[in-house]
Amino acid sequence: MWMNMVQYICSNFTFYFTLTWMYPYLKERFALGGVEAGFYAMAPLVGGAVGNWFSGILVDAIYRRGKLKLSRRLPAIIGFILAGFGILMMSMSDSPQVSIIFLTIAIFGADMTLSPSWAFCIDIGKENAGAVSGTMNMAGNLGAFVTIIAFPYLLEWTGSHETFFYVCVTLSATAIIMWLFMDPDKSLTK
């Protein structure tokens, strides 16, 4: 359960950047107008929706082949790899177009982690799946809260936006490690 909570914090830390700081970041970093920044800011959110759907289809397809663990782990691990890669490449991009392409890849990946996360709650929670998923979601909200605070403070402390993005990459790597040990066959109830 703890590993599930940690990986969900990691997922939300990356995703909530798009809801809170992406728009002002794009405006400031690339000296964009409001309309142009808004147009760019919608692409990662659309990418996230597509990533969530894709992951759900992937989870189901692997599960139907009788591979419960793989159906949870593989989509989540691929998602965190994409999230870390996309954020890292975004931080090194010099144009708003390339930056948004990589951020869209990152958020596609971050949202790929949702389907296996919620399915995992059902797997280990059984009749208590609501309490398990609520606990995971609460932990994820802590990750979202920390994102809102971390972005401006890390910028102020280090003088660089990249520090925040390196934290996102590190959290994605941490979540991959969590998923390597998470076992949907180990129910929390007897």
N, C-alpha and C positions, 0 to 999 in steps of 0.2 A: 504494500500500500504506500509506503514511504517513497519508494522509487517511482511509483505512478504519480505521486504528488510532485516530486522534484522535476520529472520530465515535463509535466504540464506547466509548471512555473516557467521552465525554459522556453516552451512553445509560446506562451502568452507574452513573455518578455520581448520576443522578437516581433510578434504580431501587433502588439499594442503600440509599437512605434508608428505604424501606419495610421492609427486612429488619433494619435496625439501630436506627434512632433514631425511627421513626414512633410506636411504642407509647409510649415514655417521653415523647415530645413531646406526644402527645395527652393523656396523663395529666396532665402538668404544665400545659400551656397552658389546657386546659378543665376542670381539676380533676375528672377522671373517675376512677371506680373501676376496678379491674383488669379486671373482667368487661366493663364497658361499653367501655372503651378497646380491649380485645381484639376485641369484636364489630365496632367501627368499623375496626380495623386490618386485618380480613380483606377488606374491600370492595376496596381498591386492588389487592390481589393477584389477586382474581377478575377485576377489570377488566383487569389485565395479561395474564392468560391469554386472555381474550376478544380483546384487542388483537392478541396474537400470532396467533391463529387467523384473525382478520379480515384481517390484513396478508398472511398466507400465501395466502389466497383471492384477495386483490387482486393480489398479485404474479403469481400464476398466470394470472388472468383477463387482465391487461394483456399478459403475455408471450405468451399464446396469440394475441393480436391482432398479433403480430410486432413489438412495441415493447419491445425488450430494455432500453434505457436508461431509458425511462419506467417500466418494471415494477420497477426497482430504486429509482429516484429518488423517484417520486411517493409511494409508501407511507412511505418513510423521512422525507421532508420533511413530509408530513402528520403523521406520528408526532411529530417534533420540534416542530412547531408546537403540537400538542395538549399535549405535555409541558411546554413553556415556558408556554403559556397556563394550563394547569391548576395548575402550581406557583405562578405569579404570583398567580392568583386565590385559591388556598388560603392564601397568606401574608396576604391581606387579609381573610379571612373571620373573622367573629366568633362563629360557632357551630360545634360539632363536626360537625353534620350537613352544613352547607354546605362546611366545610373538607374533609370526606371525599369529598363529591361531586366537588369540584375535584381532589383528590389522585387519585381514581379515574380521572378524565379524563387526568391527567398520566401515570399509570402505564399506562393503556391506550395512550397515545401512545408512551411510552418503549418498551413492548414491541412496538409496531408496527414499530419499527426493526430488530427481530431478524431477521425473515424476509429482508428485502432485504440485510441485512449478510452473512448466511451464504451467500445465493445469490451475492452479489458475490464472495465468496471463491472459489467454484467457478468463476465466470466468469473471473476473472483468474488463478487458480492452475492451472486445467486439471488435469493429472496431479499437480500439487503442491498441490492444494486443501487437503489435510490440514495441511501446513506453513503455508499462508497463513491458514487459519482458526484454527489454534493460535496463531499470532502475534497475530492480531486479538483472540482471546479472552484471551491473556496481557495485552495492553494494556488490555482492558476490566477485567480483575481489578485492574490498577493504579488505575483509576478507582474501583472498589469500595473498595479499600484507603484511598484518599484520602478518600472519603466518610466512612468510619468515623472518621477523625481530624479531618476538616474541620468536621463539625457541632459538636462540643463546643468546639473551639478558636476557631472563628469566633464562637460565642456568648460565650465568655469575652473575646475581644479586642474585640468590638463591643458587647456587651451586648444583642444582638438576634438572634432566630432568623432574621429576614428576610434578613440578609446571606447566609446559606447558600442561601436560596431564590433570591436574585438571582444568585448564582453558577450555580445550576442553569439559570436562564433564559438567562444569557449563554452557557453551554455548549451549550444547545439551539440558540441562534442560530449559534454556531460550527459545530455539526454540519450545520446546513442549508447553510451556505456550503461545507462539505466536499462534501456530496452534489451540489451544483451543478457541481462539477468532477470528480467521480468518474466514470470511464468503464469500464463492464463489457466493452467491446469491446477494451480494451487489456490483452492477456494479459501476464503476467510472464514467460512462457516463449515461445520462438520456435517 
